[in-house]
């Protein structure tokens, strides 16, 4: 019985320490928020937004606290007319809180932000998604008025964008501008029609691969995580998202600890997958140079002879 009291005491102390740390960070954030709205300059903005982004990295945040941070980020970004930051926070808000009644309005607002950034393709996809996903809302009526009457539908429109991407790229060098357009279009579709599992998982996965072609590993990783978080049960892309997170962490970000985590998770969850042997091989040789791996393979073959 005494041990139960000891364990309870340790847990209580740990909880109190965690709460105090949270309170301290809240005070820091409130101080930075006050300074930003008093000064409204880029130095105070960057400090405030940096703290918001840091807090959002905390996986233990409650859903309501996380939502408030995202809303605060949007408000501050729009105050400074920093539309890329506003889009970043708005995407996370819609993606993670899609069931909120405010989602149609948030989507319409995002379409306006995209238009303001000149990303008309993503804006059109968002508008079409509002009409499809929320047909009886005031935002759907506004979207119908804003969307071109000959819009072919999201899937057909993205196929057209992919064709343009192919025409503008070469075998060894993808067109940077069109690569970004395709990746942003995939994100827009995933936000606007997340229920379309025949379209969205494929778009997210292939957009992640495109990111690796243009040296954008962090964005590739975000798309893979998005895929895994929302479509882990997809028979094809659930496993692939885990495997490629390991690949990105190993080869692009060079974080062997995270790569090890995802390779091991893949092997545990999908032991019979065609890529299981590849994951085992990569896990076994993680952190080794190509020369070291080649030497081990040669030595292994010699022993087998």
C-alpha positions as CSV (number, residue, x, y, z in Angstrom):
1,X,0.0,0.0,0.0
2,X,2.9,2.3,0.9
3,X,4.2,2.0,-2.7
4,X,0.8,3.2,-4.1
5,X,1.1,6.3,-2.0
6,X,4.7,6.9,-3.2
7,X,3.6,6.4,-6.9
8,X,0.6,8.8,-6.4
9,X,2.9,11.3,-4.8
10,X,5.4,11.2,-7.7
11,X,2.5,11.6,-10.2
12,X,1.1,14.5,-8.3
13,X,4.5,16.2,-8.2
14,X,5.0,15.6,-11.9
15,X,1.5,17.1,-12.6
16,X,2.2,20.1,-10.5
17,X,5.5,20.7,-12.3
18,X,3.8,20.3,-15.7
19,X,1.1,22.8,-14.7
20,X,3.7,25.3,-13.5
21,X,5.7,25.0,-16.7
22,X,2.5,25.6,-18.7
23,X,1.6,28.6,-16.6
24,X,5.1,30.1,-17.1
25,X,4.8,29.6,-20.9
26,X,1.3,31.2,-20.9
27,X,2.7,34.2,-19.0
28,X,5.5,34.5,-21.6
29,X,3.0,34.2,-24.4
30,X,0.7,36.9,-22.9
31,X,3.7,39.2,-22.5
32,X,4.8,38.8,-26.1
33,X,1.2,39.2,-27.3
34,X,0.8,42.5,-25.4
35,X,4.1,43.8,-26.7
36,X,3.1,42.9,-30.3
37,X,-0.2,44.7,-30.2
38,X,1.3,47.7,-28.6
39,X,4.2,48.0,-31.1
40,X,2.9,46.1,-34.2
41,X,6.4,45.9,-35.7
42,X,8.1,43.0,-37.2
43,X,10.5,42.3,-34.3
44,X,7.6,41.9,-31.8
45,X,5.6,40.0,-34.4
46,X,8.4,37.5,-35.0
47,X,8.9,36.9,-31.3
48,X,5.2,36.4,-30.7
49,X,4.6,34.2,-33.7
50,X,7.7,32.2,-32.9
51,X,6.4,31.5,-29.4
52,X,3.0,30.4,-30.8
53,X,4.7,28.0,-33.2
54,X,6.9,26.7,-30.4
55,X,3.8,26.0,-28.2
56,X,2.0,24.3,-31.1
57,X,4.9,21.7,-31.2
58,X,3.7,20.5,-27.7
59,X,1.9,17.2,-28.4
60,X,0.3,17.4,-24.9
61,X,-1.7,20.6,-25.7
62,X,-5.4,20.2,-25.2
63,X,-7.6,20.6,-28.3
64,X,-9.1,23.9,-27.1
65,X,-5.7,25.4,-26.2
66,X,-4.3,24.4,-29.6
67,X,-7.3,25.9,-31.4
68,X,-6.8,29.2,-29.5
69,X,-3.2,29.4,-30.4
70,X,-4.0,28.9,-34.1
71,X,-6.7,31.6,-34.0
72,X,-4.3,33.9,-32.3
73,X,-1.7,33.2,-34.9
74,X,-4.1,34.0,-37.7
75,X,-5.2,37.2,-36.1
76,X,-1.6,38.4,-35.6
77,X,-0.5,37.4,-39.1
78,X,-3.4,39.3,-40.7
79,X,-2.7,42.3,-38.5
80,X,0.7,42.4,-40.2
81,X,-0.7,41.3,-43.5
82,X,1.6,38.3,-43.4
83,X,-0.6,36.2,-45.6
84,X,1.8,33.2,-45.9
85,X,1.7,32.8,-42.1
86,X,-2.1,33.3,-42.0
87,X,-2.5,30.5,-44.6
88,X,-0.2,28.3,-42.5
89,X,-2.3,28.7,-39.4
90,X,-5.6,28.6,-41.3
91,X,-4.7,25.3,-42.9
92,X,-3.9,23.7,-39.5
93,X,-7.1,25.1,-38.0
94,X,-9.3,23.6,-40.8
95,X,-7.4,20.3,-41.0
96,X,-7.5,19.6,-37.3
97,X,-11.0,21.1,-36.5
98,X,-12.9,20.2,-39.7
99,X,-16.1,19.3,-37.7
100,X,-16.4,22.9,-36.3
101,X,-19.4,24.8,-37.5
102,X,-17.1,27.6,-38.5
103,X,-15.3,25.5,-41.2
104,X,-17.2,26.7,-44.2
105,X,-16.4,30.3,-43.3
106,X,-12.8,29.4,-42.6
107,X,-12.5,27.7,-46.0
108,X,-14.0,30.7,-47.8
109,X,-11.6,32.9,-45.9
110,X,-8.7,30.7,-46.9
111,X,-9.8,30.9,-50.6
112,X,-9.5,34.7,-50.3
113,X,-6.1,34.4,-48.8
114,X,-4.9,32.1,-51.6
115,X,-6.3,34.6,-54.1
116,X,-4.4,37.4,-52.4
117,X,-1.2,35.4,-52.7
118,X,-1.9,34.7,-56.4
119,X,-2.5,31.0,-55.9
120,X,-5.7,31.0,-57.9
121,X,-5.6,27.2,-58.5
122,X,-5.8,26.4,-54.8
123,X,-8.5,29.1,-54.3
124,X,-10.7,27.5,-57.0
125,X,-10.3,24.1,-55.4
126,X,-11.3,25.4,-52.0
127,X,-14.4,27.1,-53.5
128,X,-15.4,23.9,-55.3
129,X,-14.9,22.0,-52.1
130,X,-17.2,24.3,-50.1
131,X,-19.9,23.7,-52.7
132,X,-19.4,20.0,-52.5
133,X,-19.0,19.6,-48.8
134,X,-21.3,22.3,-47.4
135,X,-23.9,22.8,-50.2
136,X,-26.6,24.4,-48.1
137,X,-24.5,27.1,-46.4
138,X,-24.2,30.8,-47.1
139,X,-20.6,30.2,-47.9
140,X,-21.5,27.7,-50.7
141,X,-23.7,30.4,-52.3
142,X,-20.8,32.8,-52.2
143,X,-18.5,30.2,-53.6
144,X,-20.9,29.5,-56.5
145,X,-20.8,33.2,-57.3
146,X,-17.0,33.3,-57.1
147,X,-16.2,30.1,-58.9
148,X,-15.9,30.1,-62.7
149,X,-19.1,28.5,-64.2
150,X,-17.1,26.1,-66.3
151,X,-15.1,24.7,-63.4
152,X,-14.8,20.9,-64.3
153,X,-14.7,19.5,-60.8
154,X,-11.8,19.1,-58.4
155,X,-10.5,15.8,-59.7
156,X,-10.6,16.9,-63.4
157,X,-9.1,20.2,-62.5
158,X,-6.2,18.7,-60.7
159,X,-5.7,16.3,-63.7
160,X,-5.4,19.4,-65.9
161,X,-2.8,20.9,-63.5
162,X,-0.8,17.7,-63.5
163,X,-0.8,17.8,-67.3
164,X,0.6,21.3,-67.3
165,X,3.2,20.2,-64.7
166,X,4.3,17.4,-67.0
167,X,4.5,19.7,-70.0
168,X,6.6,22.2,-68.1
169,X,9.0,19.7,-66.6
170,X,11.8,17.6,-68.0
171,X,12.8,14.0,-67.1
172,X,15.5,15.1,-64.7
173,X,14.2,18.6,-63.6
174,X,10.7,19.3,-62.5
175,X,9.4,22.8,-63.0
176,X,9.7,24.5,-59.6
177,X,6.7,26.8,-60.0
178,X,4.4,24.1,-61.2
179,X,5.6,21.7,-58.5
180,X,4.6,24.2,-55.9
181,X,1.2,24.6,-57.6
182,X,0.5,20.9,-57.6
183,X,1.6,20.6,-53.9
184,X,-0.6,23.5,-52.9
185,X,-3.5,22.1,-54.9
186,X,-3.2,18.7,-53.1
187,X,-3.3,20.5,-49.7
188,X,-6.4,22.5,-50.8
189,X,-8.2,19.4,-51.9
190,X,-7.3,17.6,-48.6
191,X,-8.8,20.5,-46.7
192,X,-11.9,21.0,-48.8
193,X,-13.0,17.4,-49.4
194,X,-11.2,15.2,-46.8
195,X,-14.0,12.6,-47.1
196,X,-13.0,11.8,-50.7
197,X,-10.7,8.9,-50.0
198,X,-10.5,8.0,-53.7
199,X,-8.7,11.3,-54.4
200,X,-7.1,12.9,-51.3
201,X,-4.7,10.2,-50.0
202,X,-3.2,9.8,-53.5
203,X,-2.8,13.5,-53.9
204,X,-1.1,13.9,-50.5
205,X,1.3,11.1,-51.1
206,X,2.4,12.2,-54.5
207,X,2.7,15.8,-53.4
208,X,5.0,14.6,-50.6
209,X,7.2,12.8,-53.3
210,X,7.3,16.0,-55.3
211,X,8.6,17.9,-52.3
212,X,11.6,15.6,-52.2
213,X,12.3,16.5,-55.8
214,X,12.6,20.2,-55.1
215,X,14.5,19.9,-51.8
216,X,11.5,20.7,-49.6
217,X,11.9,17.9,-47.0
218,X,10.0,19.7,-44.2
219,X,6.9,20.2,-46.4
220,X,7.2,16.6,-47.7
221,X,7.2,15.4,-44.1
222,X,4.2,17.6,-43.2
223,X,2.2,16.1,-46.1
224,X,3.2,12.5,-45.0
225,X,2.2,13.2,-41.4
226,X,-1.1,14.6,-42.7
227,X,-1.7,11.5,-44.7
228,X,-0.8,9.3,-41.7
229,X,-2.9,11.3,-39.2
230,X,-6.0,11.3,-41.3
231,X,-5.8,8.2,-43.5
232,X,-3.8,5.7,-41.4
233,X,-6.4,3.0,-42.2
234,X,-6.1,3.4,-46.0
235,X,-4.8,0.0,-47.2
236,X,-2.3,1.5,-49.6
237,X,-1.3,4.9,-48.3
238,X,-1.4,4.2,-44.5
239,X,1.6,1.9,-44.7
240,X,3.4,4.1,-47.3
241,X,3.1,7.2,-45.2
242,X,4.9,5.5,-42.3
243,X,7.6,4.1,-44.5
244,X,8.3,7.4,-46.3
245,X,8.4,9.4,-43.0
246,X,11.3,7.1,-42.1
247,X,12.9,7.7,-45.5
248,X,12.5,11.5,-45.2
249,X,13.9,11.6,-41.7
250,X,16.9,9.5,-42.7
251,X,17.9,10.9,-46.0
252,X,16.5,14.5,-46.1
253,X,16.4,15.7,-42.5
254,X,19.1,13.4,-41.2
255,X,17.4,12.6,-38.0
256,X,18.3,8.9,-37.4
257,X,16.3,8.7,-34.1
258,X,13.1,9.7,-35.9
259,X,13.9,7.5,-38.9
260,X,14.5,4.5,-36.6
261,X,11.1,5.2,-34.9
262,X,9.1,5.1,-38.2
263,X,11.0,2.1,-39.7
264,X,10.4,0.1,-36.5
265,X,6.7,1.2,-36.5
266,X,6.3,0.1,-40.1
267,X,7.9,-3.3,-39.4
268,X,5.7,-3.8,-36.4
269,X,2.4,-2.7,-38.0
270,X,2.9,-4.1,-41.5
271,X,5.2,-7.2,-41.2
272,X,3.8,-8.7,-44.4
273,X,4.0,-5.6,-46.6
274,X,6.1,-5.8,-49.7
275,X,8.4,-3.1,-48.3
276,X,8.9,-4.8,-44.9
277,X,12.2,-6.3,-46.0
278,X,13.3,-2.9,-47.2
279,X,12.4,-1.3,-43.9
280,X,14.3,-4.0,-42.0
281,X,17.4,-3.5,-44.2
282,X,17.2,0.3,-43.8
283,X,16.8,0.0,-40.0
284,X,19.7,-2.5,-39.8
285,X,22.0,-0.1,-41.7
286,X,20.7,3.2,-40.4
287,X,23.5,5.7,-40.0
288,X,26.0,3.8,-42.0
289,X,27.7,5.1,-45.1
290,X,27.1,3.6,-48.6
291,X,30.6,2.2,-48.5
292,X,29.9,0.5,-45.1
293,X,26.7,-1.0,-46.4
294,X,28.3,-2.2,-49.6
295,X,31.1,-3.8,-47.7
296,X,28.7,-5.6,-45.4
297,X,26.7,-6.9,-48.4
298,X,29.8,-8.2,-50.1
299,X,31.0,-9.9,-46.9
300,X,27.6,-11.5,-46.3
301,X,27.6,-12.9,-49.9
302,X,31.0,-14.3,-49.4
303,X,29.9,-16.2,-46.3
304,X,26.9,-17.6,-48.2
305,X,29.1,-19.0,-51.0
